[in-house]
Amino acid sequence: MTPHVQRLDPDTASRIAAGEVIERPASVVKELIENAIDAASTRIDIALENGGRRLIQVTDNGIGMRAEDAELALERFTTSKIRVLDDLTRLTTLGFRGEALPSLATMAEVEIATRQAGQLEGVQVKSSETATLSVQPIGCPIGTRVRVHRLFARIPVRLNALRSISRELKQIHELVAHYALIYPQVTFQLRHDGRRLLFAPASTDWTQRLTVMFDRHVIPYMRPVQWQSVDMQVFGAISAPDINRSTRQRQFFWVNGRPVRSTLISAALGRAYGARLPPGRYPLAALGVTLPASFVDVNVHPRKQEVTFVHERAIFAAVQEASDTTLQHLEGTNMDWHDETPEMWPGWSAADVIIAEPGASYGDADASPSAWRPMGQIGNTYLAANGPEGLLLLDQHATHESILYAGLMRAEQNPFELPEPLVLTLTADQERWLQAIEPTLTALGFEIEPFGRATVLVRSLPVVLADLMQAPQLLDALQEARQRLTAQATPEAVQEQLCAALSCRTAIRAGDILPDDQAARLVDAVGRRQVPYTCPHGRPTYVALTMADLERRFLRFFPLDTPSRDC
C-alpha cells in the first residue's frame, strides 16, 4: 500500500532545512564571518576547539545588535538585510536569507553576546534543545560574539561523517584566508585549541594578503590584474605562465566581495592563457569581479557558494581580456620589472609588485641592438648568453618555434615557391581534413593542388618555412592540429593550431648542434624582445638570471659597486 503524504513535524523539517546550510564546521565559520563583515567589523577573531566540533567562536567589533534583535535573530527567516523579494536584485550584503543563526541553533547550542555603541550593557542570548531562549544582560565590548557548542551533537550521523580534525581545519583555514584576501581592511585571526593558525592584520599592501593564500616563493611571480569598463571591474593577481599547477585548486574567485566557485571565470582565465601553458596545467589566480547587483543572482545555491550571471558572455570576455592584458604586459617586459603599476584593490598600494610598460608586440623587432652576447650551447639543447643584466638561458627549440609561430601568424604572407613540390599521400580522412582547412592553408601561403588519387602536390609554402619544411613534417603538423581541434572550432582557432603545429615541427630540435651565427640570431631575437616568454605550446622559451639573482645565490647581498664584492 502506498504511504500517505503527511506533513513533517516542525523539528524534523527545521533540521532538514538546516542541513542544507550547515554542512560542516567550515559552513559555520563562513556564515558567521559574513555576518561580521556585514556588521562593518574591522577585526574578526575565530577560535576553534577540537576542529570545531566542541566549539566555534567568532568575535567581531562591528555595530552589534539590540537585545530584541539578538533574540529575534535565532528565529527562521528573520533578517535585517532584505524586506521584500525585489531586494534580492540589489543585494549589497553577504548574508540575507535569515537562515544561518536559526540553522545553527537547530544543529548545536548557540550563544550570542552583543552590544551596540551607546548602550551601557549588552545582551546574551542562548538557545536550547527545548527551543526556548535564555536572555539576560551581560557586560561585553561593542560588537558581537557568537559561540557554537557541540556542533552536530544532536545529529550523530552528520557528526560521524566529518573528516579528520586536520582536514576540517584545512578547509576552515583556506576559507578564512579567502576572506582575508578579499577584505584587506579587516584584521583576521584564526586559533585552534589556543594555537594561532593565521593572523592577517589590516593592510594596504596587497602582497601581504597574497601570502595568506599562496606560498611565499610564488608571490614574486604573481602579477596584478586591473581592468575596468563602465559597469564592471576585474582585479586581483594571476601567476606568470611558468608558475602553474596540475589542478585548479590554487584559483580563488569572488564576485562583489563574495567568495564563489565559478567554472565561467575559470574557463575565461584558461582561455586567456591559451597556448602559454602546457595541456593539463593551470595558473594560480586570485581574481575579483565587481558588477551591478542586478547582473548576478547569488540565491541559486543553498550555501551561496555559486552564482549565476545575467550576462555570461560579458563576464567571460571581461575576465579573458583583463587576464590577457596582464600576460601581454608580462611578455613585453625586459629582464627586470622596474616600472610602476596601477593600484589593484581600491586604496591598496602595489609598490612591491610591478610590471614594465609594454615592449614590442609579439614578433615585432626592437630597433636597438641586443646587449646579450652568446656564450655557447649546453647539452646541444640550451643556449647561454651574458649581458649587463645578468645571465640568459634559452631553450633553442622553444625559442625558434616562437619566432616561426610569430611569422606564420602575421596577417600577410608571402608564399615561397618550391623548386620541387612536396608530394603528400593522404588517407581518406586526411584528404577530407585537408579540404576542410584549405582556406586557412591558402591564407597562410600554401598552394596545394590534387595529383592523382589520394595524392596532392604542395607547390608553395609560407616564406618563414622556406628550406625548413619536408613532406613528413607537414603531414605530422596537419595531424597534430587536427587532434587539438574540435568540430566546432572557429577559423581563428584553426589558424592558431595550424601555426603552432607547423612551427613546432619545423623548428630547431633539442640535440641539434647550432652554427655560431644561428645561435647568435636566436639570442638577438630574445634580447630585442621578439620572443614571448612561452612557446605556442606553453613551455618557457628562456630563463633570465639577473645580477641580483646571482648575488643572492652566491650569498653576496651587498651592492654591486662596493669593493667587498671582490672578496
N, C-alpha and C positions, 0 to 999 in steps of 0.2 A: 504494500500500500504506500502511495506517495505521501511523504510527510507534509503536514500543513505548513504554510508560510506563517510565521509568527514574529512578533517584534522581540528584539533582544532586550534584555534588561539594561538599564542605563549604565551600570558599572561595566558590563561586558562591552557595550558599544563604545564607551569612552576609552577603554583600554585598547581596543582595536584601532580606533582613530589615532590614539596617542602613538601607537607603534609605527604609524606611517611617518611621524615627525621625529620621534626619538628612537634611533636605531642602535646607537652605541654611545659611549662617553663622549666621543668627538661631536656627536649631534647636540649634546647638552651644551658643550663649550661653545659651539657655533652660535646657537640661539642666544646664549647669554652675552657673548661678545657683541652680537648685533644690537641687542637691547642697550648695551653700554655705549656703543658708538652713536646710536640714535639719541641717547641722552646727553650728547655733546661732551663726553668724557675726554680728558686729556691723559689719563692714566688708567690702565686696566691690569689688574693682578689676578692671575689664575693659580689656584693651589689645588693639588690633587693628592689623594691618598689611595694606595692600592690600585693604581691605574685608573682611578675614577670610580671604582666600584664602591668604595667606602665613603668617599667624599669628593665632591666637586664644588669648589668655592670660587666665585668670580666677584671681585670688588672693584668698583669704579668710583670716580669723583665727579660724576655727572650731576644733572639737575635734581635727581631724586624724585620721590613721589610723596603725595599727601597720604594720610592714613587711609582715607576712604578709597583712594585709587589703588593702593597696595592691596587692600582686601579684595577689591573687585578684580584685580589682575589675575587671580587664581581661578576665575570662572571662565568657561569656554567662550570664545568669540567676543572677548572684551578687549578693546584696543583704543589707543589714542591716535592711531595713525590714519585711519580712514573713517568716514561717516556713511557714505553711500557707495554703490557699486561703481559709479563713474570715477571715484577717487583712484581706482586701480590703474587707470590710464595715465595718471600723473604722479606716480609714487616718487618720493624723494627720500624715503626711509628704507632701511634694510628689513626691519620687522613690520608686519602689518596685519597678519591674519588673526592674532589673538589666540593662538593655539599653543605657543611654546610653554608658558608657565603652567597652564592647566594640564597639558600633557605630562609635564614633569611631575606635577602633583599626583597624577594617576600612577606614574611609574616608580615614584620614590617619595621620601619625606622632604619637603621643601620648606626652607626658612628664609624669609625676606626681612632685611633690616634696612631702613631707608630714612633719609631726612632731606628736606629742601632748605635752601638758604632762607634765613629769616625766621625759621622755626626753632624754638628753644629745645625741643626734644624730637626724637624720631619715633618710628613705629616698627614693631616686629610682628610679622605675620607668619604663623606656622600652619602647615597642612597636616592632616592626619588621615588614617585609613577610614575613619568614620565620616569623612567628607565635611566635618565641622572644623572651623578655623579658630586658632588661638590668636587673639590680637591684644597687644599690650604695648605701652610706651617703653622706649628704650633710649639710652644715651648713645649716640653714634655720630660720626662725622657726616658732612654733607656728601650725598651720593647714595649708592645702593650696594648692598652686599647680599648675594644670593648663595645659599648653601643647599646642596642637593645630597642628602644622606641615603646610603644603601640603595643605590640605583638597581632597578630590576629585582629587588628582593621579593616583590610581590608577584613576579613573573619568572619563575625558576628556569623555564625553557629559554627565555631570552638571555638570562644571566649565564647559563651554561654555554650558550652559543658565542659568547665573547671570546676573542682571541687572547693570546698571552698578554701579560702586562706590557711587555716591550713593544708588541705590535700595536696595542691600543695607544701607548704613549707616542709612538712614531706618528700615528695619524693625527693626534692632538698637536704634537709639536709642529708638524707641517701646516696644519690649519692655522695655528696662531701666527706662524711665520708669514703665511699668506696675507693675513690681515695686517700684520706689521709692515709688510711691503706696500700695501695699498694705502695705509694711513700713517705716513711718516710723522705727522704732527702728534701722534699718540704714543705714549710710552707703554710698552707691553712687557710683562714679566710672567714667566711660567715656572712653577715649582712642583716637584713631586716628592712626597714624603720628606719635605724640608730641604731638598736639594734643588738648587736653581738649574733649570734646563735651558732657559732662554731669557735674555734680557736685551731689549731693543729700546734704548732711550730715544725720546723725541729728537728728531734731527732734520736738518735741511740738506744734508749730504746724502744723495741717493745711493752712493756706493756703499755706505754703511748699511742701508736696508737690504741691498742685494746680498750681502753676506749672510743674512738670516735664511736665505733660500738656496744659495749656491755655494759651492766650495770656494774658499778664498783664492785658490790658484787659477780659477777660471774668470774671476772678476776683471782682470786686465783685458780679457778678450771679449767682454760684453760691450756692446755698442748701443748708444742711446737712439731711440726712435721718437720722432716728433713729427706729427702730420696733422693738419687741421683744414677743415672746409667750413662752409657756412654753418652747418648744424651738426658737425661730427668732429671728434678728435681721437686720434690714436697715439698712444705714448707708452714708453716703457724702455725695455732693453732686449736685444737679441744677441746671440753669440756670433762671432766670426765663423765662417764655414768650416774651418779646421777644428773647431770645438763642437763636437756632436756626440750623440748617444744612439744606442740601438733601439731605444723606446722613446715615447713622448712624455715620460714621467717628469722630466725637468722642464715642462712647459706649463706656465701658470697664466691664467687669463682672468680678467674681471671686467664687468660691464656696469657703468655708473656706480662704481665703488663696491660692487657685489661679486665675490669670487664665483666663478662659474666653470663648468665643463662645456666646451664648445667645439664640436667637430668642424663647424664652419670656420671659426677663426684659425684652428689648427691647419685646415686644408688651405686656407688663404696664405698662411705663413709658409707652408710647404711649397705652394706654387711660386712664391717669391724667391725661394732658394733654388728651385728647379734643379738644373744640372750642376749647381755649385756644390751639391752634396752627392756622395755615392748612394746607390739604391739601398734602401733599408736603414738609412741613417737620418737622424732628426736633430734640429738645432735646439739649443737652450733658449728659453724665452720667458719674459715677464712683460705681458702686454695688457694695457687697459684701453677700453673703448668708452668714450663719453658721447652720449647722444640724447635727444629729447625722450622723455619718459614714454611718450605716446608711440615711439618707434620700437618698443621692446615689451614683451609680455613676460613678467617674472613669476607668474602664478601658474605655471604649467607643470611644476614638479613639487611633490609633497614636501621635500626638504629644501626647495628653492635653489637646487644645485645646477639646474639647467634653465635656459631662457630661450624664447623664440623671437626672431626679429621680423618686423613687418616688411622691411626692405632688405632681404638677404643678399641680393646681388650688390647693393650699395655697400653693405658691411664688408663683403668679401673683397670687393675692389679696393676699399679704403685700407684694409689691413695689408693686402698684397702690395699696394702702391707705397704705403708707409715703410714696409719692411724692405722692399726692393730699392727704395731711395737710399736707405741706410747702407745696404750692401753695395750699391754703386759708389757711394762715398768711400767706402772701405777699399774697393778695388782701385779707386782713383788716387789713393794716398801715396805718399812716398814712404820710405822705410821707417821714418819716425813720425808719429802722430802728435803734432805740437800746436795745432790750431784750436780755436775755441768752438764750442758747440752751443746751441740754444738750450735753455732750461727744459727739463722734462716735466716733472710734476710741477704744478704752479707753486712758486715760492722756493723751489729746490735749487741748489747750486750744483752744476755739473762740471765744476772746475777740474776735477780729478780725472774725468773720462772725456777724451777729446778726439775729434776727427778732423782731418785736414780738409781743405776745400777740394772740390772735385778736380782731378787732373784730367789728362787726356781720356776721351771716351774709349770704349772697348775697340782696340785695334788701331787707334789713331796715334801717330807718332808725335813725340815731343821734339821740337826743332833743336833743342840744345843737346850737345853731345853727352853721352853717358860717362859718368865718373868711375864706373866699375870696370875693373881690368881682370880678364880671365886668368886663372892660375893653373887650370888643367882639369882632367877628368878624375872621378873617384869611382872605381869599380866599373868603368865604362857605362855608367848609368847616370851619375850626377856630375854637375859642373860646379867648380868653386871659383869665386871671384872676390876680389878685395877692393875696397874703396874707402873714402874718408868717413863713411857712415858705419863701417864695420866689415862683416863677412856675409857673403851671399852664396847660398847653395841652391842650385837649380836641378829639378828633375828634367832631364833632356827630352824625354818623350812627352811629358805633360806640357812643357813649355812650347815645343814645336807644334803639338796638337792644338794648343790655344791660338797660336799665330795663324795656323791654317784655317781654323774654325772662324776666326775673325774675318779672314779674307773671303771665305765662302759666304758668310752672312751679309756681306756688303750688298747694297741694293742693286748695283750694276755689275755685271760680269762681262769680261772679255774672253770669249771662247778661244781656246788654243787648238788649232787643227793638228791632229796627229799625223806624222809621216806614214805610219801604218796603223789602220784601225784596230781596235781591240775586238776580238771575237768572243761573244758570250753565248754559251749553250745553256738554255733555260729549261726548267721543268714547266709543266702546265701552270702550277701555282705561281711560280716566279714570273712567268710571262704575263699572267693576269695582274700581278702586283706591279710589274713594270709599266703596264698600260695605265694603271690607276694613278701612278705618280709621275707620268710623263710630263705634265705641265710644269711640275716643280723642277724636274731634272732639266727641262729646256730653259727655265728661268735661271738656273744655276750655271748654264753654259754647256750642257751636254747636248750633243747631236747624235741621236740613235736612230738607226733605220733597220727594218727587217732584212734578213738574209737567209732565206730558206726556212724550213720548218724548225721551230724551236731554237732559232739562232738569230742573233742581232749583231750589228756592227756599231761600235762606238767610234765615231769619226772625230769628235772634238770633246774637249774637257774644259772645266774651269781653268783659267790660266794659272791659278795658285797651285794646281795639282800637276802642272806640266812636269814631265820626267819623273814623276813620283808614282803614278797610278798604273797598276797592272790589272789584267783581267780578273785573276783570283781575288785581289783586294777589293775590286769593285763589287763582285758578287757577294763577298763576305759583308761589305758595308751595307748593301741593299738588304741582305738577310737580317743583319743586326737592327737596322732601322725598322724593318717590318715587325720584328719581335717586340720592339719597345712601343709600338703604336697600337691604338685600338681602332675599331671600325668607325668610331665617331670622331676621330682625330681631325682637328682643323688644318687647313693648308699651312698655317704658321707652324703648328706642331710638327707636321710632316717635314717642313723645311729644316727646322731645328734639329730633328733627329737624324735626318739625312746628312746634314752638315757635320754633326757630331760624329757619326759613324765614319764618314769619308775622311775627316781629319784624323781620327784615331787610327784608321787602317793604313794611312799613308805617312804618318809622322815617323820621325826617327824612333828607333826601338831601344829599349834598355839592352845594354850589351854592345851596341854599335860603337865603334871607335870613330871619333869625330876628327876631321882635319881642324887645324887651329882657326882657320877663317870661319868655318861653320860654327864652332864653339863661340867665337867672338861675336858673331851675329846674334846668337841666342842671348848671350849676356847683355849685349847692347839693347836688344828689344825689351828685356826686363828693366834695365836701367832707365830707359826712356819711357817706361810705363805703357808699353804697347801690350803687355801681357797681364791679364787679370790674375787674382790670387789663386783661383782654381781653374782646372781644365773643364771642358764641357761635360765631363762625367763626374765632376765633383772632387777630384783629387788635387791637393796643393801643387802649384807649379814651382814655387820657390819658398825658401825659408830665409829670413834675414836675421842675423845676429848683430845688433848694434854694438858700438864700443862699450856702452853701459852694460849690455848683457855679458860681454866678455869680461869686463871688470868684476862683475858680481860672481861669475863662475870661477874666476881665479882669486876671489877674496880680496880684490882691490877696490875698496869702497871710497877712496879719496878722489878728488878731482883729477882730471887727466893732465892738467897743466902744472901740477906740483912736482918738485924734484923727487919726491918719495916714490913715484911710480917706477923709478928705475931700480928699486931695491930688489 
